[in-house]
Amino acid sequence: MSLFKARDWWSTILGEKEEFDQGCLCVADVDNSGQDKIIVGSYMGYLRIFNPHPVKPGDGGQPEDLLLEVQLREPILQVEVGKFVSGTEGLHLAVLHCRKLCVYAVSETLGNVEHGNQYQIKLMYEHNLQRAACNMTYGPFGGVKGRDLICIQSMDGMLMLFEQESYAFGRFLPGFLLPGPLTYSSRTDSFITVSSCRQVESYKYQVLAFATDADERQETEQAKLSSGKRLVVDWVLNLGEQALDICVVSFNQAVSSVFVLGERNFFCLKDNGQIRFMKKLDYSPSCFIPYCSVKEGTINTLIGTHSKMLNVYQDVTLKWATQLPHVPVAVKVANLQNLKGVIVTLSDTGHLQCSYLGTDPSLFQAPRVESRELNQEEFDAEMKELQKIIKEATKTQGIFYIRVTAKKPNLEVCVQAPLAVTCEQFVFDDLEPDSSETVVVSVFLKRNFSPSELEGNCVLSYGTPTGILKAAQCNFSLPLRLICFPAQPSKAANHKITIDTNKPPISFLTIFPDFVDPSEDDQANVLGFQFLTGSKATLLASKTSQRYRIQSDQLEDLWLITKELRLRLEEHFKKQNCKDFACTFSGSIPLQEYFELIDRHFELRLNEEKLQELLSQRAAQFRAIERRLLTRFKDKTPAPLQHLDTLLEGTFREVIALADAAGENQANLFQAFTKLKSATHLVIMLISLWQKLSTDQVAILEATFLPLAEDTKEMGWEETVDAAISYLLRTCLSKSSKEQALSLSSQLCMPKDTSRLKKNITLFCDRLAKGGRLSLSTDSATQQAAVVPDKLPEATLKKNSYQYL
């Protein structure tokens, strides 16, 4: 048992498949007997009153603990106890339903048999509500003595006030959208709520009483100017987050304070809305209650969490934390059976528990560790074995080796869009050492264009027996047959590149056995590929020289075929123990064709901005028309619509059409970005083969041209690549110290066009052709400036100057 587990004093389970929420729990002397009772209402309409008296701590609920159980046939939203009946200062029970407020008297009848006394409720009065209720609060509104009035907040933002048996008035909250928590401060005679604007708002009772009545509001500007009774907020505090609950407390040793529980913060405010203190929470809270002041000037608060914890704070200092068996949605502090400070919690499924704070002594003693001498030979042998396992694991794709027991391992399989997998996540039972699990997934092309990479990765997360979370990752390659299949070679093509090697050409029957038919000798030097998207590519091997040519009608389709050719050639010569195999490129870099893909991608980005702006304008227009229609519909004497309904329908159709166009443009933008990445990979490979770049230089090149996995509104590919290339042109590829002194802009923004980017890419290739080398070291920049010649010895960037076999 945990040391900080809540000590169970009494508990029970309420009903079956019932639901409960924040307002369903109340603790008070509802029968005026001098002892607290626990009142619980449910969304199923059941009202229950408990008086726990366990024989010993930890006992479950007994039948005699339930004083009353009655079904009211309507969902119970909230229960409160106060002085709600005129002519008496006795406490009565108020039950809030969706469309009704009922006030009951709870009384005890002496029994003459062994079953004991009986409890019953009597309806004192009820109010039928014209609007759907959300929550309520009560108090001596206006400073009345000896009685409590009730205020109900409706779902559409109206505060309905009841002076016990009679309805007083109703007021609409200004700028209302969604209801929030509501409470009353008797010290300032104010209602305090949290609006959907995520700000705390306080309204004086007197201002509400003298404001324009909600049922008689005039919507004309003339009436608004002449009435002089506009509802004005007393003070406002911006929280910046939605509030879960709000409470006003006043204790003898502490000043009156307003407590607000947010989604990530806990606030304490003064009566005028100023912050006394706030506490940032590193968990998700579910409920709270400020319950006492044990030290002058401080207030203790209980906060329940979604991780089944109950934390005790003294102002902002955590004093205690205890584990609960459930997630509390409501918490109260009660005095039961002469036991003060009993913590009462209720879960959303009906787990009602009375507990207290305490500790259980730990009887476990750690065993004495016996020292033993280290056997160096066994240690070295074990280390070699582990190194061997690690080495084999890094060579094998898709296989994880775990030497310890794995608790609830979770495997995630990821591939790049437009590829997809049939199942992305697998959850296994606990795995023992040396055991194995096999999963089978299928990868398929989800959209009508080819991916830029045929790679994926697997991530395995698991827990060790000691509770430590660990993760392992491995990458895997996908076959080329996934996106294309053998086809007849094409003689003509719009785009061609030639790769030179230092070895005689290898028959395609050897390096592409999965794409050729061994019985057809004509496929030894020429091979056709047809992509699932419909486009074709052709691969040719020279019979007289050491060259390979790849050609296609689409520039981006050359990338995966060229990459696959290079990988298979390197693998073939590696098996032949040939270590000097190398590929080179002496043709021209297809920059003009590459620039066309850049322009297409940038054009779609511009279209996205235009569509988003138009959609924002039409949405604002739609909301403005809705507000005008709603104003006219709420008026007691509605004015003519003046074709507002027609305008609303037309605007709605425009919003839908613009949303569809934006969605289609977004799909086209993703396709264009994928094609641009494929072409970029190809350009990077050709530049690296052309200039014989080292591995580190290729890494710099990839980081420069492929900085983003995907486009975002905040940062696009064009401005990011332009900034990276500009940095290299002013550092390692600079021609003089004057260029190095130029400063770069610290902010990235979407350019007006792509002319600057295309100019910098051309200049980047020109500097490489003149002898420049890529480096991130600042010392090398000065050395590079001295070796870059002023004149390019040969034209390498001419358009369409391809080499043919």
C-alpha positions in Angstrom: 0.0 0.0 0.0 1.3 3.5 -0.9 2.5 5.7 1.9 0.4 8.6 0.6 -2.8 6.8 -0.2 -6.1 8.3 1.1 -7.4 6.4 4.1 -10.8 5.0 3.3 -13.3 5.8 6.1 -16.5 5.0 4.2 -17.5 4.4 0.6 -20.2 3.2 -1.7 -21.2 2.8 -5.3 -24.3 4.7 -6.5 -26.7 2.9 -8.8 -25.7 1.4 -12.1 -24.6 3.3 -15.2 -25.5 6.6 -13.7 -23.6 9.8 -14.5 -22.6 12.6 -12.1 -20.9 15.9 -12.4 -19.6 18.9 -10.4 -22.9 20.2 -9.1 -24.3 16.8 -8.1 -22.7 16.7 -4.6 -23.6 18.8 -1.5 -22.8 18.4 2.2 -25.0 20.2 4.7 -27.4 19.8 7.7 -30.3 19.3 5.3 -32.7 18.0 8.0 -31.8 20.6 10.6 -30.6 18.0 13.0 -27.2 19.5 13.8 -25.2 16.9 11.8 -24.0 17.1 8.2 -25.5 14.8 5.6 -24.3 13.9 2.1 -26.7 14.8 -0.7 -26.1 13.4 -4.2 -28.1 13.9 -7.3 -27.6 12.1 -10.6 -28.3 12.8 -14.3 -30.7 9.8 -14.2 -32.9 11.8 -11.8 -32.1 10.0 -8.5 -31.8 12.0 -5.3 -29.9 10.3 -2.4 -29.2 11.4 1.1 -26.5 9.6 3.2 -25.5 9.6 6.9 -22.4 7.4 7.0 -21.6 5.7 10.3 -19.1 2.9 9.8 -18.3 0.5 12.6 -14.6 0.7 11.7 -12.7 2.7 9.1 -12.9 1.2 5.6 -16.3 -0.3 5.9 -18.5 -0.1 2.9 -21.9 1.5 2.8 -24.7 -0.2 4.8 -28.4 -0.1 4.1 -29.1 2.1 7.1 -26.5 4.7 5.8 -28.9 5.6 3.0 -31.5 7.9 4.6 -33.5 8.7 1.4 -33.5 7.6 -2.2 -36.1 9.0 -4.6 -36.3 9.3 -8.4 -37.4 12.7 -9.6 -37.8 11.6 -13.2 -35.7 14.6 -14.6 -31.9 14.9 -14.7 -30.5 16.7 -11.6 -28.0 19.3 -12.6 -27.2 20.7 -9.1 -28.2 20.4 -5.5 -27.8 23.1 -2.8 -29.0 23.7 0.8 -30.0 27.1 2.1 -32.7 29.2 3.7 -35.0 29.1 0.7 -38.5 29.2 2.3 -40.1 32.4 3.6 -41.3 32.5 7.1 -38.6 30.2 8.5 -34.8 30.2 8.8 -34.7 26.4 8.5 -32.5 24.8 5.8 -34.2 23.4 2.7 -33.0 21.5 -0.3 -33.0 23.2 -3.8 -32.8 20.8 -6.8 -32.1 22.3 -10.2 -33.4 20.4 -13.3 -33.1 21.4 -16.9 -36.5 23.2 -17.0 -37.5 23.4 -13.3 -36.3 24.5 -9.9 -37.7 22.6 -7.0 -37.4 23.4 -3.2 -38.0 20.5 -0.8 -38.2 20.2 3.0 -36.4 17.1 4.3 -37.8 15.7 7.5 -37.4 12.7 9.8 -40.4 10.6 11.0 -40.0 8.6 14.2 -40.5 4.9 13.6 -42.3 2.4 15.8 -40.6 -0.7 14.5 -37.1 -2.1 14.4 -36.4 -0.5 11.0 -35.9 2.9 12.8 -36.7 6.4 11.7 -37.9 7.3 8.2 -36.9 10.3 6.0 -39.1 11.9 3.5 -39.1 15.0 1.3 -42.0 17.5 0.8 -42.2 19.9 -2.1 -42.4 23.4 -0.8 -42.6 25.2 -4.2 -41.3 24.9 -7.7 -40.5 27.3 -10.6 -41.0 26.2 -14.2 -38.1 27.7 -16.3 -38.7 29.2 -19.7 -35.0 28.7 -20.6 -32.7 25.7 -20.3 -30.8 25.9 -17.0 -27.0 25.4 -16.7 -26.1 26.1 -13.0 -27.2 28.2 -10.0 -25.9 30.0 -7.0 -27.6 31.4 -3.9 -27.0 33.9 -1.0 -28.5 37.0 0.7 -28.8 39.0 -2.5 -29.1 42.8 -1.8 -28.1 42.3 1.9 -31.4 40.6 3.0 -31.3 39.0 6.5 -32.4 35.5 7.4 -33.1 34.2 4.0 -31.3 33.1 0.8 -32.3 34.0 -2.8 -31.5 31.9 -5.8 -29.9 32.9 -9.2 -30.0 30.5 -12.1 -27.8 30.9 -15.2 -29.4 29.7 -18.4 -27.7 28.1 -21.4 -28.2 31.3 -23.5 -26.7 33.7 -20.9 -29.7 34.9 -18.9 -29.5 35.3 -15.1 -32.9 34.5 -13.6 -33.3 35.6 -9.9 -35.9 34.2 -7.6 -37.0 35.7 -4.2 -37.9 32.3 -2.7 -41.5 31.6 -3.9 -41.6 34.4 -6.5 -39.7 35.2 -9.6 -37.9 38.6 -9.3 -36.3 39.5 -12.7 -34.0 38.3 -15.4 -31.0 39.9 -17.1 -28.9 38.9 -20.1 -25.1 39.0 -19.7 -23.4 41.2 -22.3 -21.3 39.5 -25.0 -22.5 36.0 -23.9 -21.6 32.9 -25.9 -21.3 29.9 -23.5 -22.1 29.6 -19.8 -19.4 29.3 -17.3 -19.1 28.7 -13.5 -21.1 31.1 -11.3 -20.9 32.1 -7.7 -22.0 34.9 -5.4 -20.0 37.2 -3.1 -21.9 38.4 -0.1 -19.1 40.8 0.9 -19.4 42.8 -2.3 -23.0 41.8 -3.2 -21.8 40.7 -6.6 -22.2 37.8 -9.0 -18.9 36.5 -10.4 -18.6 34.3 -13.4 -16.1 33.3 -16.1 -17.2 34.1 -19.6 -16.3 32.3 -22.9 -13.8 35.1 -23.5 -11.8 33.4 -20.7 -12.1 36.3 -18.3 -13.5 36.7 -14.8 -16.4 39.1 -14.7 -18.2 40.6 -11.7 -21.7 42.2 -11.7 -23.2 44.1 -8.8 -26.6 42.9 -7.7 -27.9 46.5 -7.6 -26.7 47.0 -11.2 -28.6 43.9 -12.2 -31.7 44.9 -10.4 -31.9 48.4 -12.0 -30.8 47.3 -15.5 -33.2 46.9 -18.4 -35.3 43.8 -17.9 -34.5 40.9 -20.2 -38.1 40.3 -21.1 -38.6 44.0 -22.1 -35.4 44.8 -23.9 -35.7 47.2 -26.8 -33.2 46.6 -29.6 -33.4 49.9 -31.4 -30.5 52.4 -30.9 -33.0 55.1 -29.8 -34.3 52.9 -26.9 -30.7 52.0 -25.9 -29.8 55.6 -25.6 -32.8 56.7 -23.8 -33.1 53.8 -21.3 -29.9 54.6 -19.3 -30.1 51.2 -17.6 -27.4 49.3 -19.5 -25.9 46.3 -17.7 -22.2 47.3 -16.9 -19.6 44.9 -15.5 -18.0 45.9 -12.2 -14.5 44.5 -12.9 -12.9 42.1 -15.4 -9.8 40.0 -15.2 -8.4 38.2 -18.2 -7.4 34.6 -17.3 -6.3 33.4 -20.7 -7.8 29.9 -20.1 -11.2 28.4 -19.5 -12.3 28.0 -15.8 -13.5 24.7 -14.3 -15.0 26.1 -11.1 -15.1 29.3 -9.1 -15.6 29.8 -5.3 -15.8 32.7 -2.9 -14.6 32.1 0.7 -14.1 34.1 3.9 -12.5 32.7 7.0 -11.6 34.3 10.3 -7.9 34.3 9.8 -7.9 35.3 6.1 -9.5 38.0 4.0 -12.4 37.3 1.7 -11.0 35.8 -1.6 -12.3 34.7 -5.0 -10.7 31.3 -6.0 -10.8 30.3 -9.7 -9.6 26.8 -10.9 -8.4 27.0 -14.5 -7.4 24.2 -16.9 -3.7 24.8 -16.1 -3.6 27.4 -13.3 -5.1 28.1 -9.9 -6.0 31.7 -9.1 -6.8 33.6 -5.9 -8.3 37.1 -6.4 -9.2 40.0 -4.1 -12.7 41.3 -4.0 -11.8 44.0 -6.6 -10.4 41.5 -9.1 -6.7 41.9 -8.4 -4.6 38.8 -8.2 -3.5 37.8 -4.7 -1.5 34.8 -6.0 -1.6 32.2 -8.7 -0.2 28.7 -9.0 0.8 27.0 -12.3 -0.3 23.4 -12.2 1.7 20.6 -13.9 -1.3 18.4 -14.1 -4.9 18.4 -15.3 -7.2 19.4 -12.4 -10.8 18.1 -12.1 -12.3 19.9 -9.1 -11.3 21.9 -6.0 -12.6 23.4 -2.8 -11.0 26.0 -0.4 -11.9 24.7 3.0 -10.1 26.4 5.9 -7.4 28.8 7.2 -5.0 27.2 9.6 -2.4 30.0 9.5 -3.2 33.7 9.6 -3.3 35.2 6.1 -3.4 31.8 4.3 -6.1 29.5 2.9 -5.9 25.8 2.5 -7.3 24.3 -0.7 -8.0 20.7 -2.0 -7.5 20.1 -5.7 -8.5 16.9 -7.4 -6.7 15.7 -10.6 -7.4 13.5 -13.5 -4.5 11.3 -12.4 -6.5 10.2 -9.3 -4.6 12.5 -7.0 -5.8 14.9 -4.3 -3.4 17.7 -3.5 -3.5 19.9 -0.4 -2.2 23.5 -0.9 -1.6 26.3 1.6 -1.9 29.2 -0.8 0.7 28.1 -3.4 2.6 25.7 -1.3 1.9 22.0 -1.7 1.5 20.5 1.8 0.2 17.0 1.0 -0.6 14.7 -1.9 -2.6 11.6 -1.6 -3.8 8.9 -4.0 -7.5 8.3 -4.6 -9.2 5.2 -6.1 -11.0 7.3 -8.7 -11.0 10.6 -10.6 -13.1 13.1 -8.5 -15.5 15.4 -10.3 -16.6 17.0 -7.0 -15.0 17.3 -3.5 -16.4 18.6 -0.2 -15.2 18.7 3.4 -17.7 17.5 6.1 -18.1 16.8 9.8 -19.5 13.3 10.1 -20.1 11.4 13.4 -18.1 13.9 15.4 -15.2 13.4 13.0 -14.1 16.8 11.6 -12.5 17.3 8.2 -13.7 14.2 6.4 -13.0 14.5 2.7 -16.0 13.6 0.5 -15.3 12.8 -3.2 -17.6 11.8 -6.0 -16.6 10.3 -9.4 -18.5 10.7 -12.7 -19.5 7.0 -12.4 -20.9 7.3 -8.9 -18.0 6.2 -6.6 -18.8 8.1 -3.4 -16.0 8.0 -0.8 -15.4 9.6 2.6 -11.7 9.5 3.4 -9.0 11.2 5.6 -5.3 11.9 5.2 -2.8 9.6 6.8 0.1 7.2 6.2 0.6 3.5 6.3 4.0 2.4 7.8 6.2 0.5 5.4 7.2 -2.9 6.8 9.6 -3.7 3.9 13.3 -3.6 4.6 15.8 -3.7 1.8 18.0 -6.8 1.9 21.6 -6.4 2.8 23.8 -6.3 -0.3 26.5 -8.9 -0.4 29.8 -7.7 -1.9 31.4 -10.0 -4.4 34.6 -9.8 -6.3 34.5 -8.8 -10.0 35.6 -11.6 -12.4 37.3 -9.6 -15.2 37.2 -12.5 -17.7 33.5 -13.0 -17.3 33.0 -9.2 -17.6 34.9 -9.0 -20.8 33.1 -12.0 -22.3 29.7 -10.5 -21.4 30.8 -7.2 -22.9 31.8 -8.8 -26.2 28.5 -10.6 -26.4 26.5 -7.5 -25.8 28.6 -5.6 -28.4 27.9 -8.4 -30.9 24.2 -8.2 -30.2 24.2 -4.4 -30.7 26.1 -4.8 -34.0 23.7 -7.4 -35.3 20.7 -5.3 -34.2 22.0 -2.3 -36.1 22.3 -4.3 -39.3 18.9 -5.9 -39.2 16.0 -3.7 -40.2 12.6 -4.0 -38.5 13.8 -6.3 -35.6 14.2 -5.1 -32.0 16.3 -7.0 -29.5 15.4 -6.4 -25.8 17.3 -8.1 -23.1 14.9 -7.3 -20.2 11.3 -8.0 -19.6 9.2 -5.4 -21.5 6.1 -4.1 -19.9 3.2 -3.2 -22.3 5.4 -2.5 -25.4 3.8 -0.2 -27.9 5.0 -0.3 -31.6 4.3 2.5 -34.0 5.0 2.2 -37.7 5.4 5.5 -39.7 5.8 6.1 -43.5 5.8 9.3 -45.4 2.7 10.5 -47.1 1.2 9.8 -49.7 2.2 6.3 -48.5 0.1 4.8 -45.7 0.0 1.6 -43.6 -2.9 -0.6 -42.8 -2.2 -0.4 -39.0 0.0 2.3 -37.4 0.1 1.1 -33.8 0.4 -2.2 -32.1 0.1 -2.8 -28.3 1.5 -6.1 -27.0 1.2 -8.0 -23.7 4.3 -8.1 -21.4 7.2 -9.7 -23.2 9.7 -12.0 -21.5 13.4 -12.1 -22.3 14.2 -14.0 -25.5 10.6 -14.1 -26.6 9.4 -12.7 -29.9 6.4 -11.1 -31.4 5.7 -10.7 -35.2 3.5 -8.2 -36.8 2.6 -7.9 -40.4 1.6 -4.5 -42.0 0.9 -3.6 -45.6 2.1 -0.3 -47.1 0.2 1.2 -50.0 0.0 4.4 -52.1 -2.9 6.4 -50.8 -3.0 9.2 -53.3 -2.3 9.7 -57.0 1.3 10.9 -56.9 4.6 9.2 -55.9 6.3 9.8 -52.6 9.7 11.5 -52.3 11.2 8.8 -50.1 10.7 5.0 -49.9 11.6 4.8 -46.3 9.9 4.4 -42.9 10.7 4.0 -39.3 9.4 2.0 -36.3 9.4 3.2 -32.7 9.0 0.8 -29.8 8.2 2.2 -26.4 8.1 0.0 -23.3 8.6 0.0 -19.6 11.1 -1.9 -17.6 10.2 -3.8 -14.4 11.7 -0.9 -12.4 9.2 1.5 -14.0 11.7 3.2 -16.4 10.2 4.2 -19.8 12.5 3.4 -22.7 12.2 3.6 -26.5 14.0 1.9 -29.4 13.9 3.0 -33.1 14.9 1.5 -36.4 14.5 2.6 -40.0 13.5 0.4 -42.9 13.4 0.7 -46.7 10.5 -0.1 -48.9 10.8 -1.8 -52.3 10.6 0.1 -55.5 7.9 -2.3 -56.7 5.6 -0.6 -54.2 5.1 2.4 -56.5 5.9 1.2 -60.0 6.0 -2.0 -62.1 7.8 -3.1 -65.3 6.7 -1.6 -68.6 7.8 -1.0 -72.1 10.8 1.4 -72.4 10.1 4.8 -74.0 12.4 6.2 -76.7 11.5 9.8 -76.2 11.4 11.8 -73.0 11.4 15.4 -71.9 14.0 15.0 -69.2 17.3 13.0 -69.3 20.3 12.7 -67.0 23.4 10.6 -67.5 25.4 9.0 -64.6 29.1 8.1 -65.2 30.8 5.3 -63.4 34.4 3.9 -63.2 33.3 0.3 -63.9 31.8 -1.5 -66.9 28.0 -1.4 -67.0 26.2 -4.2 -65.3 23.4 -6.1 -66.9 19.9 -5.2 -65.5 19.2 -8.9 -65.3 21.7 -8.9 -62.4 20.9 -5.7 -60.5 17.2 -5.5 -61.3 16.0 -9.1 -61.1 12.6 -8.1 -59.7 11.9 -5.9 -62.8 13.1 -8.0 -65.7 12.2 -11.3 -67.3 15.3 -13.6 -67.5 14.0 -15.1 -70.8 14.2 -11.7 -72.6 17.7 -10.7 -73.4 16.7 -7.2 -74.7 16.1 -6.2 -71.1 19.8 -6.5 -70.2 20.6 -2.9 -71.2 17.2 -1.2 -71.2 14.4 -1.2 -68.7 11.1 0.5 -68.4 9.2 1.6 -65.3 5.6 2.6 -65.1 4.5 4.4 -61.9 1.1 3.7 -60.3 0.3 7.3 -61.0 0.5 6.7 -64.8 3.9 8.3 -65.7 6.8 6.3 -67.1 10.6 6.3 -66.8 13.3 4.5 -68.8 16.7 3.3 -67.7 19.4 2.6 -70.3 23.0 1.2 -69.9 25.6 2.0 -72.5 27.1 -1.0 -74.4 30.3 0.9 -75.2 30.9 3.3 -72.3 30.5 3.2 -68.5 27.3 5.3 -68.4 23.7 4.9 -67.4 20.9 7.2 -68.6 17.6 7.8 -66.8 14.8 9.6 -68.7 11.2 10.5 -68.0 8.6 13.1 -69.0 8.5 14.4 -65.4 11.6 15.7 -63.6 10.5 14.4 -60.2 10.1 10.9 -61.5 13.8 10.6 -62.2 14.7 10.8 -58.5 13.6 7.4 -57.1 14.9 5.5 -60.2 18.3 7.2 -60.0 18.6 6.6 -56.3 17.6 2.9 -56.7 20.2 2.5 -59.5 23.0 4.0 -57.4 22.1 1.9 -54.4 21.9 -1.4 -56.3 25.2 -0.7 -58.1 27.0 0.1 -54.8 25.5 -3.1 -53.3 26.6 -5.2 -56.3 30.2 -4.0 -56.3 30.3 -4.3 -52.5 29.5 -8.0 -52.8 32.3 -8.3 -55.4 34.7 -6.8 -52.8 35.3 -3.8 -55.1 36.0 -0.7 -52.9 36.9 1.8 -55.5 33.5 2.0 -57.3 32.3 5.6 -57.8 29.6 7.5 -59.6 30.0 10.9 -61.1 27.9 13.5 -63.0 29.4 15.7 -65.7 26.2 17.0 -67.3 24.3 20.2 -66.6 22.1 20.7 -63.5 18.4 21.0 -64.7 17.8 24.2 -62.9 15.2 25.7 -65.2 13.0 22.6 -64.9 13.6 22.7 -61.2 12.5 26.4 -61.1 9.2 25.5 -62.7 8.4 23.2 -59.8 9.3 25.9 -57.4 7.1 28.4 -59.2 4.2 25.9 -59.1 4.6 25.3 -55.4 4.8 29.1 -54.7 1.8 29.8 -56.8 -0.3 27.4 -54.7 1.0 29.0 -51.5 -0.2 32.4 -52.8 -3.6 30.9 -53.6 -3.8 29.5 -50.1 -3.3 32.9 -48.6 -6.0 34.5 -50.9 -8.5 31.8 -50.1 -7.9 32.0 -46.4 -8.4 35.8 -46.5 -11.6 35.5 -48.5 -12.9 32.7 -46.2 -12.2 34.9 -43.2 -14.1 37.8 -44.7 -17.1 35.7 -45.6 -17.1 34.0 -42.2 -17.1 37.4 -40.5 -20.0 38.5 -42.8 -21.9 35.4 -42.0 -21.5 36.0 -38.2 -22.6 39.6 -38.6 -25.8 38.6 -40.4 -26.5 35.9 -37.8 -26.2 38.5 -35.0 -28.7 40.8 -36.7 -31.2 38.0 -37.3 -30.9 36.8 -33.7 -31.5 40.3 -32.5 -34.7 40.5 -34.6 -35.9 37.1 -33.6 -35.5 38.0 -29.8 -37.5 41.2 -30.1 -41.1 41.0 -28.9 -42.3 42.9 -31.9 -40.0 41.6 -34.7 -39.2 43.9 -37.5 -39.2 42.8 -41.2 -36.1 40.7 -42.1 -35.4 42.9 -45.1 -33.9 39.9 -47.1 -31.4 39.1 -44.3 -32.4 35.4 -44.6 -31.6 35.5 -48.3 -28.3 37.2 -47.7 -27.5 34.6 -45.0 -28.1 31.7 -47.3 -26.0 33.2 -50.1 -23.2 33.9 -47.7 -23.4 30.4 -46.4 -23.0 29.0 -49.9 -20.0 31.2 -50.5 -18.4 30.0 -47.3 -18.9 26.4 -48.3 -17.6 27.0 -51.8 -14.5 28.8 -50.4 -13.9 26.0 -47.9 -14.0 23.4 -50.6 -11.7 25.4 -52.8 -9.3 25.9 -49.9 -9.3 22.1 -49.2 -8.7 21.3 -52.9 -5.8 23.9 -53.0 -4.3 22.4 -49.8 -4.3 18.9 -51.4 -2.7 20.3 -54.5 -0.1 22.2 -52.4 0.9 19.0 -50.6 1.3 17.2 -54.0 3.4 20.1 -55.3 5.6 20.1 -52.2 6.1 16.3 -52.5 7.1 16.7 -56.2 9.4 19.6 -55.2 11.1 17.4 -52.5 11.7 14.7 -55.1 13.2 17.1 -57.5 15.3 18.7 -54.7 16.7 15.2 -53.7 17.7 14.7 -57.4 19.4 18.1 -57.6 21.3 17.4 -54.3 22.5 14.1 -55.7 23.6 15.6 -59.0 25.5 18.4 -57.3 27.2 16.0 -54.9 28.3 13.7 -57.8 29.2 16.7 -60.0 31.5 18.3 -57.3 32.5 15.0 -55.6 31.3 16.3 -52.2 32.2 14.6 -49.0 29.6 13.1 -46.6 29.7 16.2 -44.4 29.2 18.5 -47.3 26.3 16.5 -48.6 24.7 16.8 -45.1 25.1 20.6 -45.3 23.5 20.6 -48.8 20.6 18.5 -47.6 20.1 20.8 -44.5 20.1 23.8 -46.9 17.6 22.6 -49.5 15.5 20.3 -47.4 15.0 22.1 -44.0 11.3 21.3 -43.6 9.4 18.1 -43.5 6.2 20.0 -44.5 5.0 23.5 -45.3 3.4 25.6 -42.6 1.7 29.0 -42.5 4.4 30.4 -40.3 7.4 29.0 -42.3 7.4 28.0 -45.9 10.0 26.2 -48.1 11.0 29.2 -50.3 11.9 31.7 -47.6 13.6 29.0 -45.4 15.8 27.8 -48.3 16.6 31.3 -49.4 17.8 32.3 -46.0 20.0 29.1 -45.8 21.5 29.7 -49.2 22.1 33.4 -48.4 24.0 32.4 -45.3 26.3 30.1 -47.2 26.9 32.7 -49.9 28.0 35.2 -47.2 30.2 32.7 -45.3 31.9 29.7 -46.9 31.0 30.6 -50.5 31.7 34.4 -50.2 34.1 36.0 -52.7 35.3 38.8 -50.5 35.3 40.0 -46.9 32.7 42.7 -48.0 30.2 39.9 -48.7 30.9 38.4 -45.3 30.1 41.7 -43.6 26.6 41.8 -45.0 23.9 41.1 -42.4 21.0 38.8 -42.9 17.4 39.4 -41.8 16.5 37.8 -38.5 12.8 37.3 -39.6 11.5 35.0 -42.2 8.4 36.1 -44.2 6.8 34.9 -47.3 8.4 36.6 -50.4 6.4 38.3 -53.1 7.9 36.1 -55.8 10.7 33.5 -56.3 13.1 35.6 -58.4 15.5 36.2 -55.5 15.5 32.5 -54.6 16.2 31.3 -58.1 19.0 33.9 -58.5 20.6 32.7 -55.2 20.3 29.0 -56.3 22.0 29.8 -59.6 24.7 31.8 -57.8 25.2 29.0 -55.3 25.9 26.5 -58.1 28.1 29.0 -59.8 30.3 29.4 -56.7 30.6 25.6 -56.3 31.6 25.3 -59.9 34.4 27.9 -59.3 35.9 25.9 -56.5 33.9 26.8 -53.5 33.4 24.2 -50.8 30.6 23.9 -48.2 31.6 24.3 -44.6 29.9 25.6 -41.4 33.3 26.8 -39.9 33.8 30.5 -39.8 37.6 30.1 -40.3 37.2 28.4 -43.7 35.1 31.3 -45.1 38.2 33.5 -45.5 40.2 30.7 -47.0 37.5 29.9 -49.5 37.3 33.5 -50.6 40.9 33.4 -51.7 40.6 30.3 -53.9 37.3 31.1 -55.8 38.3 32.2 -59.3 36.6 35.1 -61.1 35.8 33.2 -64.3 34.0 29.9 -64.7 36.2 27.6 -66.9 33.3 25.9 -68.6 29.5 26.3 -68.9 27.9 23.7 -66.7 24.5 25.3 -66.1 23.1 25.7 -69.6 19.6 24.8 -70.1 18.9 21.4 -71.8 22.6 20.8 -72.6 22.3 17.0 -71.8 24.9 14.4 -72.6 23.7 11.5 -74.7 25.2 8.1 -75.0 
